[in-house]
């Protein structure tokens, strides 16, 4: 009878019983005996994260003429709202098109005859000239390539200028028709002021929405982020304690397990658990591992960014890193939408010269967009683990799904899912 498969969890697993239930369900679905290795109590402390979150505040006076909106969320929104490459000619062109469209609509409207002898007829080319002059002085509008915002800016500018033109008397030197120096200056001044007003409104709106979003994201995801990043940081500093916990659980099954090639262990590991398994299998005094299945793991990413040490050499970019004989086989599963899953086959080579097997698992719509936790309930993952651990051979073709027998095995367990 084979020794059990030891299952190492990743980040943010604080509930020992919940993790044990998830492993039990996975064991039933995979058809192999499994032992949970829980180390979450050694992870980051997150109960006081609220003390480090900035307090949300509004900017109630952001639209006063004497002040400029404070950049509450400008940096936060830069990546999502402000374009990386701005074509000023294209921006102004979109504003100009909207101005001309609005001028034409007003001139053709039913109230056209109510205006004073066409005094509202404005020179669109002259407006365009003044828009170009003033555009570089805007703070927010000049940074966006959003077509709708630019179009609404042009429409609002034209509407404001038309209202101003209709409000002045026929004999006033403030008339806005072209050809009069005072009128030209008045038009230039109005275009500049209106663009400045629209720019300030856009900036205040962006920052208000951004501040609320920023606060909501911090408040809602702050604790989870702490568990995720915090556990990584804690593991980097306290590897020995985490490794000792893994060793303790293995020793409770049999103290000889993993201490020599005569009785290697079998491990399935999720997320950071895969990094732990690789670190232990490649350490100077290794955990001898016959078969390893990782899912949603970052071992290759971590090694490329910061070489792990032990028996591993740094990755130089062209030649894969040779894994020691203490890690016999490695199958690495990844879900297409899991941004925290990384490939291993380009970075590493097993001791026999073959690459670790990277296998995609098919995405299920029911898992939604956050798929890093979905592996535990995917029948294809359970089937792959079972096949590898029973036959000691990697299995290909997971993306197309597994047999009906595997589906039935997966349905017999209680579907409990750890946080990550």
N, C-alpha and C positions, 0 to 999 in steps of 0.2 A: 504494500500500500504506500502510495506516495505521501510525502510530507505535505502539509497544507500550503496554500498560497497566502503569503502575507500581503495585506493591502494597506498601503500608506496613503493617507489623505494629503490634500494640499492646504492652502491657506483658508482661514476663516471657519474652521471647524471647531467650535467650542463645546458642542454638546456630544459627550461621549456616547450616550445611548442612541442618539439620532444617527451618528456615524455607524455604530454597531448594527442598527437596523438596515441601513443602506447596504452595508457589506453583506449582511445576511440575504437580502433580496438579490444582490449581484451574484452571490454564491449559488443560490437556487437557479437563477437564470443561466449561469455559466455551467452548472453541473459539476463544480469542483468544490472541495473543502477550502474555506478561507478563514483567516484570522485577522481581525482588524488591528491596526497599529495606530493608536490615537496619541498624538502629541500636541493637540490644540491647546491644552492647558499651559504649555510652555510658550505660547505665541504672544503677540503684542497685547498690551492692556489698552482697552478702548473705552472704558467706562467714563473717562473724563474728557473725551474728545470735544464735547460742547464748549469746554473752557477755552479751547484754542480757535473756535470759529468766529470770524468777524461778525459783529452785529449789523443787521441790515438797517440802513437809514435811507430816507427819501431825500430828494433835493427840491424842496418846495418852491424855492425862489429862482429856479434855473432859467425862467423865461423873462426875468426882469431885464429891462434895457441896459441897466448899469452893470450887469454881471454876465459872466460866461459860465455855462454849465460845467460843474466839476467832473473830471474824468473818472467817475465811479467805476465804470465797467469797460472803458475803452480798450484796454489791453485784452480783457477777456473776450470781447467781441471781435477783435481784429481778425482772427483766423476765420471766423464764420461769416462776417458781414462785410468786411472791407476787402476789396479785390487785391490780389497780389500784384497785378500789373494793370495800370490805369492808362487808358487812351483818352487824353483830354479832348481831342478832336471828336471822338465818338460820343463822349459825354455831352459836350456842348451841342453836337448835332442832334442828339435825342431831345434835349431841352428845346432847341430851336424848332424842331418839327412840331413839338407840342404847343409852343407859342403860336406858330403860324396856324395850326389847326384850330386853336381856341379863338384867335383873331378872326379867322374866316367864319367860324360858327357864330360869333357875336355880330359880325358885320352882316351876315345873312339872316339874322334872327328877326322875329316879328317886331321887336322894339327898335329896329334900326332907324326907322323914321322919326323916332322920338328924340334922337340925339341931335345935337346942334350942328346942322349943316355938315355932317361928316367929320366934326372935330375929333371924334373918337377914332378916326382912321389913323392907325399908327404905322410907322415904317418898320417892318419886320427886320429888314437888313440892318437898320440902325440899332434895334434892340439886340440883335445878334452880336453886333460889334461891342456893345456895352456889357453884354453877358460874358463875352470872352475876356474883357478887361477885368471884370469882378470875380471871375470863376476861381482864379488862383488864391483869392483871399478867403474863400470859404474853408471851413475846417473839416466838415463832414461830407458835404456834397461832392467835393473834389476827390474823395476817397472811395466812392462807391461806383459800381458798374451795374447797379440794380436798375433795370429798364423801367420798372413801374415807378420807382421813386423819382427817377429823372423825368419821366413823363408827367407825373403829378406836379413836380416843381415847375415845369414849363407852363402847364395849364394854370396853376395858381399865380404865377408871375404875370401872365397875359391878362388874367381876369382882374388882378389888382391894378395894372396899368390902364385897362379900359375904364374901370371905375374912376380912376383919377382923372382921366381925360374927359369923361362925361361930367365931372363935377366942377370944372373950371369955366369961367365966363369967356365969351368970345373975344373980349378986349383985353383979357389978362395976359401978361407976358409969361405966365406960367403954362401957357398952352403947350401941348406936347407934340405939335406937328413938326416935321423936319423942316430945315431951312432957316430956323430962327435960333440964333446963338443961345439966348436965354432958354428957349424951349429945349434945345439939345442938352444943355447942362442940367435942366430939370429932369429930363428923361434919364440921363446918365445917373443922376443922383438917386432917382426912384428905383432904377434897376438894381443899383448897388445895395440900397437899403432893403428892398424886398428880398433879394437873394440872401442877405445877411439874416433877415428875419426867418426865412425858410430854413436856412442852414442851422440856426439856433434851435428851431422847433424840432428838426430832424435829430440833432444831437441830443436834445433833452429826451426825446422819445426813445432813442436807441439806448441811452444810458439808464433810463428808468426801467425799461424792459430788461436790460442786461443785469441791472442790480438785483431785480427780483429773481431772475433766473439763476444768477450766481448764488444768491442766498438759498434758494430752494434746492439747488444741486448740493451745496455744502451741507445743508441741514439733513437732506434725505439720504445722501450717499456718504456723508462724512464718516460715520462709524464703519460702514462697509469698506470704504477706502482705507481706513486705519487698519482694519483687520487684514486687508490684502497686502498693502505696502508694508504695514507694520510687521506682519509675519515674515515677509522676505527679509526685512532689516534685522529682525530678531534672529532669524536663522543664520544670516551672514555672521553675526557676532557670536552666536551661541550654538554652533554646529555640534560641538561635543555633547552638549546636553541632549539635543534632539537625537543624535546618533546613538547615545546611550539608551534612550527610551526605545528606539527600534531594536537595539541589541537585547534589551531586557525582555521584550515581548517574544522575540525569537528564542531566547534562552528558556523561557517558560514552557515552550513546546519541547525543545531538546537543546542542551548546551553545545552539542557538536555541530548544530546546523550553521552553515555558512562560514565555518572556521577553517575549512580546507576544501580542496577540490573533491575530496571523497564524499562529502555530503553538502552540496551547494543548496541554496535556497531558491525558491521561486517567488517572484514579487510582481504585483500589479500596483501601479502608483498613478495618482492623479495630480496634475498641476505641479506645485512645488514638491509634492511627494516624489515625482519622477527625478527631480534634481537631487533630492536626498538619496534616492536609490542609486543614482549614477555616482554621486560623491562617495558613497560607502563602498560600492563595487570597484571603484578605481583608486581607493585610498592606498597609502603605503602599506598598511595592514588591512587588506580588503575584506569585504563581506563577499564571499564567493557565491556567485549568482549564476544558476543554470539558465533560467529563462526570466526575462523582464518584459512586461508590457506596460508602457506608459500611455496615458491619454490626456490630451490637453496640457502637455508639459513644455517646459522651457529650458531643458538641459543644454541644448545646442546654443540657444540664445545667450544664456548666462556664460557659457564657456567662450563664445566669440567676444563678448563684451569684457569679461574679466576671467582669465584662465583659472580653472578650478584647482590646479595643483595636484597633489598626490602623484599618481603614475601618468598623468596626462600632460602632454606638451602643449604649448599655446598653438592656436590655429593661425597659420600664416597666410591664408587666403587662397592657396592653390592645392596644397597637399592635405588630405584629410588627416585628422588626428587618430593615431593608432590606439585602440582600446586594449587593455590588458586581457590576458587569458582568464582572469577572474570574473569577467563578464562574458558569458558564453553566447547568448542570443538576446537580441533586443528587437521588439516590435513596437513601433511608435504610432499611435492612432491620433488623428486630428480631424476636427469637424470644420467644414469650410468657412463657417461664420464665426468661429472662435478666434478672436484676435489675440488670445493668450496661448495659442498652440503653435508650436514651431517644429520644423522638419529636422531630422537628425542625419539623414543619409549623405548630405554633402559635407558635413563637418566631421563625421566620425567614420572609422572603419573598425570592424571587429578583428579579433586576433587572427582569424583565418583569411583575412583580406576582403571579406564580403562587407557590404554596407548594412547598417541597421535598416529594417524594413519600415518605411513610412507608408501608412495606409490611411486614406481618407474614409471617414464614415459618413454615410448619407445624411443629409439634413432633413429633419422632420419639421413641417410647418408648425406643429403643436408646441415645439420648443421655443418659438419666438425668435427674437434677435439676439438675446443673451444666451449663448449656447455653452458657455464654459462649464456650467453645472449639469448640462443635459446628459453627459456621457453615462452617468449612473443608471439611467432608465432606458438607454438605447439598446434594443435587442442585438444589434450588430456588434456592439462593444462587448456585451456578455458572451456572445457566440465566439468572438475572436479570442477573448481571454480563455474561454474553455478549450477551444481548439489548440491554442498555443501551449497551454499548460498540460493538456492531456497527451499531445503528440510531440511536444517540443519542436514544433515546426511552425514558422510564420504562415499566416493564411492570407491569400490575396483576394481582391474582389469585394471588399466590404461595402463599397459605395452602392453596389447593386442590391444589397440586402442579403439576408441569410435564409436558411431553410425554414419551413414551417415548424419543424421540431424545435429549432432555436427560439422561434417566436413563442411557442407554447411554453417553453421553459421560462422565458422572461416573464410571462404572465403569472407565474405561480408565486412570485415573491411579492412582498409588500413594497409599494413604490414610495420609498422615502429618499429625499434628495438633500444632501448637505448644502450649505450656503454656497460653497465654491468647490 
